Amino acid sequence: MARGRAARHVARRADHSGFSRRPDGPDPLTLLRRQDAMRVPELLPVRYGRMAVSAFTYFRGAALPMAADLADTPRTGLVVQACGDAHLANFGLFGSPERRLVFDINDFDETLAGPWEWDVKRLAASLEIAGRDNGYPRDARREIVESSVAGYRRAMREFAEMPTLDVWYATADIEAERTRLAPRLERRHRKNIARTVAKAYTKDNLGALDRFVGVHDGAPRFVADPPLVTPLRDLVGDDIYEGGVEEELRGVLASYRSSLGPERQALFDQYRLVDIARKVVGVGSVGTRAYMMLLIGDDLRDPLVLQAKEAGPSVLQEFLAPSPLPNHGQRVVVGQRLMQSAGDIFLGWVRVRGLDGRERDFYLRQLRDWKGSAEVGSMVATGMGIYGELCGWTLAKAHARSGDRVAIAAYLGSGDSFDRAVGTFARSYADQNERDHQALVTAVADGRVEAERGL
């Protein structure tokens, strides 16, 4: 507690309210274009087309520019396993190994040990920006942002009082959350949640089979839908399952298998590889290499669809200490296991020599395992306020698992000083984000950036 209170002298809670990009700071477009060098060239127009749609979609893809901005803001010196990209669309539903539907953070591409307050500020800014996109009044946006930060603060103080094991066991079971929140929800909110939950249950391996797989030459194969889905046979030819290429693919899977525990290896061994396709994912991840891998067990109604997603350096790494782990896929997996209460049983990592001869790190997980997400664009203000509080609780739980929860709770205190400060920061950063988004739109219009809309 003394350590947390002492941190108030290093960075006063009120100091978190300010944001102004320094004049000699890095240009956001320059930072984004720097990332292009590591991405698939033909997918870059899709990336910029998605980012140009709105200020919120721009924000989702601009984790690196915000990391550069946060590096110049006050720090308490209290470190956690940070998400690195904790905006509101990176929270959602998925199935736990115990077959419960839970709510948690669901994207860890940028995870790294870092300041807890950076995650809180990215979440707060995302709520302000999404609120503006949805046309909420200023006072409603302020209440949404500050209540989400208050949700984080109150949760951290609760976790500070709990035994360590209880913190690690804490989870947001969606059925329990629906019951808890029911008195605050209008009928339409309850119906929207019920629809999202029902939809999540359909997003499983059989659903992925129906959605992405057809028959090619008498065998189950991924259906081409370029540029969003491109079967590997369309990238390197129909002979990928003959000779050296097939051997190489089996070697990749064997390497990935070694990152699983012995009991998961025994489960994985019951499946055989059938097909691979490149898939465009997300907004911020567009252009990174992501693949779907179709494996079959006993028959075609026993599928396993894995996603292999490229893992490069975290956007935080440039401003913090680099990960001590030798593989960025492993960094993602370890970070996810530190922050999530329940994880995918097939979560693992591998290093692969690509078609271009370069080695790259990947992490693997199930493509769909009861996956669900909130429809941000259709939320009303009261619904987003409740959702923001749940995100705040979830983020605090993730930080409490790896950081000094007692010190962070003592720093935050019982009052709303930090809540109001971050609310002010979120409004200032949303203003800056709008200017950055407009700069991208202008660059697209004058031909400096190529963008493909509607994908």
C-alpha positions as CSV (number, residue, x, y, z in Angstrom):
1,M,0.0,0.0,0.0
2,A,2.9,2.3,0.8
3,R,4.4,1.6,-2.6
4,G,1.1,2.5,-4.3
5,R,0.7,5.8,-2.4
6,A,4.3,6.7,-3.1
7,A,3.6,6.3,-6.8
8,R,1.3,9.3,-6.4
9,H,4.4,11.5,-6.0
10,V,5.9,10.0,-9.2
11,A,2.7,10.6,-11.2
12,R,-0.2,12.4,-9.6
13,R,-3.5,11.0,-10.5
14,A,-4.6,14.3,-11.9
15,D,-1.5,14.3,-14.2
16,H,-3.1,11.6,-16.3
17,S,-5.7,14.1,-17.6
18,G,-3.3,15.8,-20.0
19,F,-2.5,14.8,-23.6
20,S,-0.7,16.8,-26.2
21,R,1.5,15.2,-28.9
22,R,4.9,16.8,-28.9
23,P,5.7,18.7,-32.0
24,D,8.7,16.5,-32.8
25,G,6.9,13.3,-32.2
26,P,6.6,10.6,-34.8
27,D,4.0,11.0,-37.5
28,P,1.3,8.4,-37.2
29,L,1.2,7.7,-40.9
30,T,4.9,7.2,-40.9
31,L,4.6,4.7,-38.1
32,L,1.8,2.8,-39.9
33,R,3.8,2.7,-43.2
34,R,6.8,1.4,-41.2
35,Q,4.6,-1.6,-40.2
36,D,3.8,-2.2,-43.9
37,A,7.3,-3.6,-44.5
38,M,6.5,-6.6,-42.4
39,R,3.0,-7.3,-43.9
40,V,1.7,-9.0,-47.1
41,P,1.9,-6.3,-49.7
42,E,-1.3,-7.2,-51.6
43,L,-3.3,-7.0,-48.4
44,L,-2.2,-3.4,-47.4
45,P,-5.0,-1.7,-49.4
46,V,-7.5,-3.8,-47.4
47,R,-5.9,-2.6,-44.2
48,Y,-6.1,1.1,-45.1
49,G,-9.6,0.7,-46.6
50,R,-10.9,-0.6,-43.3
51,M,-9.0,2.0,-41.2
52,A,-10.3,4.8,-43.3
53,V,-14.0,4.0,-42.7
54,S,-14.3,5.9,-39.5
55,A,-12.4,7.4,-36.6
56,F,-13.1,4.2,-34.6
57,T,-11.9,1.8,-37.2
58,Y,-8.8,4.0,-37.6
59,F,-8.2,3.8,-33.9
60,R,-8.5,0.0,-33.9
61,G,-5.6,-0.2,-36.4
62,A,-3.5,2.5,-34.8
63,A,-2.1,0.7,-31.8
64,L,1.5,1.7,-32.7
65,P,0.8,5.4,-32.9
66,M,-1.0,5.4,-29.6
67,A,1.9,3.4,-28.0
68,A,4.2,6.2,-29.2
69,D,1.9,8.8,-27.7
70,L,1.5,7.0,-24.4
71,A,5.3,6.7,-24.0
72,D,5.3,10.5,-23.3
73,T,2.6,10.4,-20.6
74,P,3.1,10.0,-16.9
75,R,3.9,6.6,-15.5
76,T,3.4,5.2,-12.0
77,G,6.2,2.7,-12.3
78,L,3.8,-0.2,-11.5
79,V,4.1,-2.9,-14.1
80,V,1.7,-5.6,-15.2
81,Q,1.3,-8.0,-18.1
82,A,-0.3,-5.4,-20.4
83,C,-2.6,-6.2,-23.3
84,G,-1.1,-3.5,-25.4
85,D,-4.4,-3.1,-27.4
86,A,-7.2,-3.0,-24.9
87,H,-9.8,-1.3,-26.9
88,L,-13.5,-2.2,-26.3
89,A,-13.7,-4.4,-29.5
90,N,-10.9,-6.6,-28.2
91,F,-13.1,-8.0,-25.4
92,G,-15.7,-10.7,-26.1
93,L,-17.1,-14.1,-25.5
94,F,-15.5,-17.5,-25.9
95,G,-15.8,-21.0,-24.6
96,S,-13.8,-22.1,-21.6
97,P,-12.3,-25.7,-21.4
98,E,-15.1,-26.4,-18.9
99,R,-17.6,-25.6,-21.6
100,R,-18.9,-22.3,-20.1
101,L,-19.3,-19.1,-22.0
102,V,-17.1,-16.5,-20.5
103,F,-16.3,-12.8,-21.2
104,D,-12.6,-11.8,-21.3
105,I,-10.0,-10.0,-23.3
106,N,-9.6,-11.8,-26.6
107,D,-6.6,-10.3,-28.4
108,F,-3.0,-10.5,-27.1
109,D,-0.9,-9.7,-30.2
110,E,0.7,-6.7,-28.5
111,T,0.9,-8.1,-25.0
112,L,4.1,-7.2,-23.0
113,A,5.1,-6.3,-19.5
114,G,4.3,-2.6,-19.2
115,P,2.4,0.2,-17.4
116,W,-1.1,-0.8,-16.3
117,E,-2.3,2.8,-17.0
118,W,-1.6,2.4,-20.8
119,D,-4.2,-0.3,-21.1
120,V,-6.8,1.7,-19.1
121,K,-6.2,4.8,-21.3
122,R,-6.6,2.8,-24.5
123,L,-9.8,1.3,-23.3
124,A,-11.1,4.8,-22.2
125,A,-10.2,6.4,-25.4
126,S,-11.9,3.7,-27.4
127,L,-15.1,4.2,-25.5
128,E,-15.0,8.0,-26.2
129,I,-14.3,7.4,-29.9
130,A,-16.9,4.8,-30.3
131,G,-19.4,7.0,-28.5
132,R,-18.7,9.8,-30.9
133,D,-19.1,7.5,-33.9
134,N,-22.5,6.4,-32.5
135,G,-23.6,10.0,-32.0
136,Y,-23.9,10.0,-28.2
137,P,-24.1,13.4,-26.5
138,R,-21.0,14.7,-24.7
139,D,-22.3,14.1,-21.2
140,A,-23.3,10.6,-22.0
141,R,-19.8,9.9,-23.4
142,R,-18.2,11.3,-20.3
143,E,-20.4,9.1,-18.1
144,I,-19.5,6.0,-20.1
145,V,-15.8,6.6,-20.0
146,E,-15.6,7.6,-16.3
147,S,-17.9,4.7,-15.2
148,S,-15.6,2.2,-17.1
149,V,-12.5,3.6,-15.3
150,A,-14.4,3.5,-12.1
151,G,-15.3,-0.1,-12.8
152,Y,-11.6,-0.8,-13.2
153,R,-10.7,1.0,-10.0
154,R,-13.4,-0.6,-7.8
155,A,-12.5,-4.1,-9.2
156,M,-8.8,-3.6,-8.5
157,R,-9.7,-2.6,-4.9
158,E,-11.8,-5.8,-4.6
159,F,-9.0,-7.9,-6.0
160,A,-6.5,-6.3,-3.6
161,E,-8.6,-7.7,-0.7
162,M,-8.8,-11.2,-2.2
163,P,-6.4,-14.2,-1.7
164,T,-4.2,-14.7,-4.7
165,L,-5.8,-18.0,-5.8
166,D,-9.2,-16.4,-5.7
167,V,-7.9,-13.7,-8.1
168,W,-6.7,-16.4,-10.5
169,Y,-10.0,-18.2,-10.3
170,A,-12.1,-15.1,-10.9
171,T,-14.0,-15.2,-14.2
172,A,-16.9,-13.4,-15.9
173,D,-19.3,-16.3,-16.6
174,I,-21.7,-14.8,-19.0
175,E,-24.8,-16.4,-17.5
176,A,-23.9,-15.1,-14.1
177,E,-23.2,-11.7,-15.6
178,R,-26.6,-11.7,-17.3
179,T,-28.3,-12.4,-14.0
180,R,-26.3,-9.8,-12.1
181,L,-26.9,-7.1,-14.7
182,A,-30.6,-7.9,-15.4
183,P,-32.0,-5.2,-13.0
184,R,-30.0,-2.5,-14.9
185,L,-30.9,-3.7,-18.4
186,E,-33.9,-2.7,-20.5
187,R,-35.8,-5.4,-22.3
188,R,-34.1,-4.5,-25.6
189,H,-30.7,-4.8,-23.9
190,R,-31.6,-8.3,-22.6
191,K,-32.7,-9.4,-26.0
192,N,-29.5,-8.1,-27.7
193,I,-27.4,-10.0,-25.2
194,A,-29.5,-13.2,-25.6
195,R,-29.0,-12.9,-29.4
196,T,-25.2,-12.4,-29.1
197,V,-25.0,-15.4,-26.7
198,A,-27.0,-17.6,-28.9
199,K,-24.9,-16.6,-31.9
200,A,-21.7,-17.4,-30.0
201,Y,-22.8,-20.9,-29.4
202,T,-23.0,-21.5,-33.1
203,K,-19.5,-20.3,-33.8
204,D,-17.7,-23.6,-33.3
205,N,-15.7,-25.9,-35.4
206,L,-18.7,-27.3,-37.2
207,G,-19.8,-23.8,-37.9
208,A,-16.4,-23.0,-39.4
209,L,-16.6,-26.1,-41.5
210,D,-20.0,-25.0,-42.9
211,R,-18.8,-21.4,-43.4
212,F,-15.4,-21.9,-45.0
213,V,-15.2,-25.4,-46.4
214,G,-16.5,-27.1,-49.6
215,V,-15.4,-30.0,-51.8
216,H,-12.5,-29.7,-54.2
217,D,-11.4,-32.7,-56.3
218,G,-13.5,-35.0,-54.1
219,A,-11.9,-33.8,-50.8
220,P,-12.9,-31.2,-48.2
221,R,-11.0,-28.0,-49.0
222,F,-11.3,-24.3,-48.1
223,V,-13.4,-22.3,-50.5
224,A,-11.6,-19.4,-52.1
225,D,-12.9,-15.9,-51.4
226,P,-10.0,-13.7,-52.3
227,P,-8.5,-11.6,-50.9
228,L,-10.3,-12.5,-47.6
229,V,-9.8,-16.3,-47.9
230,T,-7.1,-17.7,-50.3
231,P,-6.4,-21.4,-50.2
232,L,-2.7,-22.3,-50.1
233,R,-3.1,-24.2,-53.3
234,D,-3.9,-20.9,-55.0
235,L,-0.7,-19.4,-53.6
236,V,1.7,-22.2,-54.4
237,G,-0.1,-24.6,-56.7
238,D,-2.2,-27.7,-56.5
239,D,0.8,-29.9,-55.7
240,I,1.2,-28.7,-52.1
241,Y,0.2,-32.1,-50.7
242,E,2.9,-33.9,-52.7
243,G,6.6,-34.3,-51.9
244,G,8.6,-31.7,-50.0
245,V,5.8,-29.2,-49.3
246,E,3.7,-31.8,-47.5
247,E,6.7,-32.9,-45.5
248,E,7.4,-29.3,-44.5
249,L,3.8,-28.8,-43.4
250,R,3.9,-31.9,-41.2
251,G,7.2,-30.6,-39.7
252,V,5.5,-27.3,-38.9
253,L,2.6,-29.1,-37.1
254,A,5.1,-31.3,-35.3
255,S,6.9,-28.2,-34.0
256,Y,3.6,-26.6,-32.9
257,R,2.7,-29.9,-31.2
258,S,5.7,-29.7,-29.0
259,S,4.5,-26.4,-27.5
260,L,1.4,-28.2,-26.1
261,G,1.3,-30.2,-22.9
262,P,1.4,-34.0,-23.2
263,E,-2.3,-34.5,-22.7
264,R,-3.1,-31.9,-25.4
265,Q,-0.6,-33.6,-27.7
266,A,-2.6,-36.8,-27.3
267,L,-5.7,-35.0,-28.3
268,F,-4.1,-33.2,-31.2
269,D,-2.8,-36.6,-32.5
270,Q,-6.3,-37.7,-33.2
271,Y,-6.6,-35.2,-36.1
272,R,-5.0,-35.1,-39.5
273,L,-4.3,-32.1,-41.6
274,V,-6.5,-31.7,-44.7
275,D,-6.1,-28.1,-46.0
276,I,-4.7,-24.6,-45.3
277,A,-5.8,-21.2,-46.4
278,R,-4.7,-17.6,-45.8
279,K,-7.3,-15.5,-44.1
280,V,-7.6,-11.8,-43.6
281,V,-8.4,-11.0,-40.0
282,G,-9.4,-8.0,-37.8
283,V,-8.6,-4.3,-38.6
284,G,-5.2,-3.9,-36.9
285,S,-4.0,-7.3,-38.0
286,V,-4.8,-6.9,-41.7
287,G,-1.6,-7.7,-43.7
288,T,0.0,-9.9,-41.1
289,R,0.1,-13.5,-42.1
290,A,-2.9,-15.5,-40.8
291,Y,-3.9,-19.0,-41.9
292,M,-6.8,-21.4,-41.3
293,M,-5.8,-25.0,-40.9
294,L,-8.5,-27.7,-41.5
295,L,-7.9,-30.9,-39.6
296,I,-10.3,-33.9,-39.5
297,G,-10.8,-36.5,-36.8
298,D,-13.0,-39.5,-37.2
299,D,-15.0,-38.1,-40.1
300,L,-16.1,-34.8,-41.7
301,R,-18.4,-34.1,-38.8
302,D,-15.4,-34.2,-36.5
303,P,-13.4,-31.1,-37.7
304,L,-10.8,-29.0,-35.9
305,V,-10.1,-25.6,-37.5
306,L,-7.0,-23.9,-36.1
307,Q,-5.9,-20.3,-36.8
308,A,-2.2,-19.7,-37.2
309,K,-1.5,-16.0,-36.8
310,E,1.8,-14.3,-37.3
311,A,3.3,-12.7,-34.2
312,G,5.8,-9.9,-34.6
313,P,7.3,-7.6,-32.0
314,S,4.7,-5.9,-29.7
315,V,4.0,-2.3,-30.5
316,L,5.0,-1.6,-26.9
317,Q,8.5,-3.0,-27.4
318,E,9.9,0.1,-28.9
319,F,9.1,2.0,-25.8
320,L,9.6,-0.6,-23.1
321,A,11.9,-3.5,-22.3
322,P,11.7,-6.3,-25.0
323,S,10.2,-9.7,-24.2
324,P,12.7,-12.1,-22.7
325,L,11.0,-14.9,-24.6
326,P,12.8,-16.0,-27.8
327,N,9.6,-16.5,-29.9
328,H,6.9,-13.8,-30.4
329,G,4.3,-16.5,-30.7
330,Q,5.4,-17.7,-27.3
331,R,5.2,-14.1,-26.0
332,V,1.6,-14.0,-27.1
333,V,0.7,-17.4,-25.6
334,V,2.4,-16.7,-22.2
335,G,0.8,-13.2,-22.0
336,Q,-2.6,-14.6,-22.8
337,R,-2.2,-17.3,-20.1
338,L,-1.2,-14.7,-17.6
339,M,-4.1,-12.4,-18.4
340,Q,-7.0,-14.8,-19.2
341,S,-8.9,-16.8,-16.6
342,A,-9.6,-19.6,-19.1
343,G,-7.8,-20.2,-22.4
344,D,-8.0,-22.3,-25.6
345,I,-6.8,-25.9,-25.1
346,F,-5.0,-25.7,-28.4
347,L,-3.1,-22.5,-27.7
348,G,0.5,-23.0,-28.8
349,W,3.3,-21.5,-30.9
350,V,5.7,-22.3,-33.7
351,R,8.5,-20.7,-35.8
352,V,8.1,-21.2,-39.5
353,R,10.2,-20.7,-42.6
354,G,7.7,-19.1,-45.0
355,L,7.3,-19.3,-48.8
356,D,9.7,-16.4,-49.2
357,G,12.4,-18.2,-47.1
358,R,12.1,-15.9,-44.1
359,E,11.5,-17.3,-40.6
360,R,8.4,-16.0,-38.8
361,D,6.8,-16.6,-35.5
362,F,3.2,-17.7,-35.2
363,Y,0.7,-18.7,-32.4
364,L,-2.1,-21.1,-33.0
365,R,-5.6,-21.5,-31.4
366,Q,-9.0,-22.6,-32.5
367,L,-10.5,-20.3,-35.1
368,R,-13.9,-20.4,-33.5
369,D,-14.7,-21.7,-30.1
370,W,-18.1,-20.1,-29.1
371,K,-16.7,-16.8,-30.2
372,G,-18.9,-13.8,-29.7
373,S,-18.5,-10.0,-29.7
374,A,-20.7,-7.0,-28.9
375,E,-22.1,-5.0,-31.8
376,V,-20.5,-1.7,-30.9
377,G,-22.1,0.3,-33.7
378,S,-25.7,-0.6,-32.7
379,M,-25.2,0.0,-28.9
380,V,-27.3,2.7,-27.2
381,A,-25.5,4.9,-24.6
382,T,-26.8,3.1,-21.5
383,G,-25.8,-0.3,-23.0
384,M,-22.3,0.9,-23.8
385,G,-22.0,2.3,-20.3
386,I,-22.7,-1.2,-18.8
387,Y,-20.4,-2.8,-21.3
388,G,-17.6,-0.4,-20.5
389,E,-17.9,-1.2,-16.8
390,L,-17.7,-5.0,-17.6
391,C,-14.6,-4.3,-19.7
392,G,-13.1,-2.3,-16.8
393,W,-13.7,-5.1,-14.4
394,T,-12.2,-7.6,-16.9
395,L,-9.1,-5.5,-17.5
396,A,-8.5,-5.1,-13.7
397,K,-8.8,-8.8,-13.2
398,A,-6.2,-9.4,-16.0
399,H,-3.8,-6.9,-14.4
400,A,-4.4,-8.2,-10.9
401,R,-3.2,-11.7,-12.0
402,S,0.4,-10.5,-12.8
403,G,0.9,-7.1,-11.2
404,D,1.0,-5.7,-7.6
405,R,-2.8,-5.4,-7.2
406,V,-2.5,-3.9,-3.7
407,A,-0.1,-1.2,-4.8
408,I,-2.3,-0.3,-7.9
409,A,-5.4,-0.2,-5.7
410,A,-3.7,2.0,-3.2
411,Y,-2.6,4.4,-5.9
412,L,-6.1,4.6,-7.3
413,G,-7.8,5.2,-4.0
414,S,-11.5,5.2,-3.2
415,G,-12.3,8.6,-4.8
416,D,-12.9,9.5,-8.5
417,S,-9.8,11.6,-9.1
418,F,-8.3,9.1,-11.5
419,D,-11.6,8.4,-13.2
420,R,-12.1,12.1,-14.0
421,A,-8.5,12.5,-15.2
422,V,-8.6,9.6,-17.6
423,G,-12.0,10.8,-18.8
424,T,-10.3,14.2,-19.8
425,F,-7.5,12.3,-21.4
426,A,-9.9,10.2,-23.5
427,R,-11.6,13.3,-24.8
428,S,-8.3,14.9,-25.7
429,Y,-7.0,11.8,-27.4
430,A,-10.3,11.3,-29.3
431,D,-9.7,14.8,-30.8
432,Q,-6.2,13.8,-31.8
433,N,-7.5,10.5,-33.2
434,E,-10.0,12.4,-35.4
435,R,-7.2,14.5,-36.8
436,D,-5.1,11.4,-37.5
437,H,-8.0,9.7,-39.2
438,Q,-8.6,12.7,-41.4
439,A,-4.9,12.7,-42.3
440,L,-5.3,9.1,-43.5
441,V,-8.4,9.9,-45.5
442,T,-6.6,12.8,-47.1
443,A,-3.6,10.6,-48.0
444,V,-6.0,8.1,-49.6
445,A,-7.8,10.8,-51.5
446,D,-4.6,12.2,-53.0
447,G,-3.1,8.8,-53.8
448,R,-0.3,8.7,-51.3
449,V,-2.0,5.6,-49.6
450,E,-3.8,2.9,-51.6
451,A,-7.0,1.8,-50.0
452,E,-9.6,-0.8,-51.0
453,R,-13.1,-0.2,-49.5
454,G,-15.8,-2.6,-48.6
455,L,-13.6,-5.6,-47.7
